[in-house]
Amino acid sequence: MIGFIVAGLVIGALARLIKPGKQNLGWVATLLLGLAGSVIGGLVANLLGTGGIFELNVLGFIVAVVAAVLLIGTAETLSARRRQDA
């Protein structure tokens, strides 16, 4: 479980580094989006037969980082819309 949290934080941090521009997300949001990305990566890797959901492999890691980048972009878009409406 601790490894899963650490992996989520690493994946979230890598996603923030890859995504251009300034992100207005805290570490908790980064961790949660990284965890969500790692679950998505594990599911895709599992569906492709390269490993289990909670198993760290290259394909799952790459998909996890890409998913986290997309999740961070979505979270920023939603956050910006809320700020404009307020």
Contacts in CASP RR format, 6 or more apart in sequence:
PFRMAT RR
TARGET T0000
AUTHOR 0000-0000-0000
METHOD contacts of the structure
MODEL  1
MIGFIVAGLVIGALARLIKPGKQNLGWVATLLLGLAGSVIGGLVANLLGT
GGIFELNVLGFIVAVVAAVLLIGTAETLSARRRQDA
4 35 0 8 1.000
4 38 0 8 1.000
4 54 0 8 1.000
5 31 0 8 1.000
5 35 0 8 1.000
7 38 0 8 1.000
7 56 0 8 1.000
8 31 0 8 1.000
8 34 0 8 1.000
8 35 0 8 1.000
8 37 0 8 1.000
8 38 0 8 1.000
8 64 0 8 1.000
8 68 0 8 1.000
9 27 0 8 1.000
9 30 0 8 1.000
9 31 0 8 1.000
9 34 0 8 1.000
11 34 0 8 1.000
11 35 0 8 1.000
11 37 0 8 1.000
11 38 0 8 1.000
11 61 0 8 1.000
11 64 0 8 1.000
11 65 0 8 1.000
11 68 0 8 1.000
12 30 0 8 1.000
12 31 0 8 1.000
12 33 0 8 1.000
12 34 0 8 1.000
12 37 0 8 1.000
12 65 0 8 1.000
12 68 0 8 1.000
12 72 0 8 1.000
13 30 0 8 1.000
14 65 0 8 1.000
14 68 0 8 1.000
15 30 0 8 1.000
15 33 0 8 1.000
15 34 0 8 1.000
15 65 0 8 1.000
15 68 0 8 1.000
15 69 0 8 1.000
15 71 0 8 1.000
15 72 0 8 1.000
16 23 0 8 1.000
16 25 0 8 1.000
16 30 0 8 1.000
16 72 0 8 1.000
18 65 0 8 1.000
18 69 0 8 1.000
19 69 0 8 1.000
19 72 0 8 1.000
19 73 0 8 1.000
23 72 0 8 1.000
23 76 0 8 1.000
24 76 0 8 1.000
24 79 0 8 1.000
25 33 0 8 1.000
25 72 0 8 1.000
25 75 0 8 1.000
25 76 0 8 1.000
25 79 0 8 1.000
29 75 0 8 1.000
30 72 0 8 1.000
33 68 0 8 1.000
33 71 0 8 1.000
33 72 0 8 1.000
33 75 0 8 1.000
34 64 0 8 1.000
34 68 0 8 1.000
34 71 0 8 1.000
36 67 0 8 1.000
36 68 0 8 1.000
36 71 0 8 1.000
37 64 0 8 1.000
37 65 0 8 1.000
37 67 0 8 1.000
37 68 0 8 1.000
37 71 0 8 1.000
38 64 0 8 1.000
38 68 0 8 1.000
39 53 0 8 1.000
40 63 0 8 1.000
40 64 0 8 1.000
40 67 0 8 1.000
41 60 0 8 1.000
41 61 0 8 1.000
41 63 0 8 1.000
41 64 0 8 1.000
41 67 0 8 1.000
42 51 0 8 1.000
42 52 0 8 1.000
42 53 0 8 1.000
42 54 0 8 1.000
42 55 0 8 1.000
42 60 0 8 1.000
42 63 0 8 1.000
42 64 0 8 1.000
43 53 0 8 1.000
44 59 0 8 1.000
44 60 0 8 1.000
44 63 0 8 1.000
45 51 0 8 1.000
45 52 0 8 1.000
45 53 0 8 1.000
45 55 0 8 1.000
45 57 0 8 1.000
45 59 0 8 1.000
45 60 0 8 1.000
45 63 0 8 1.000
46 52 0 8 1.000
46 53 0 8 1.000
48 59 0 8 1.000
50 57 0 8 1.000
50 59 0 8 1.000
50 60 0 8 1.000
51 57 0 8 1.000
END
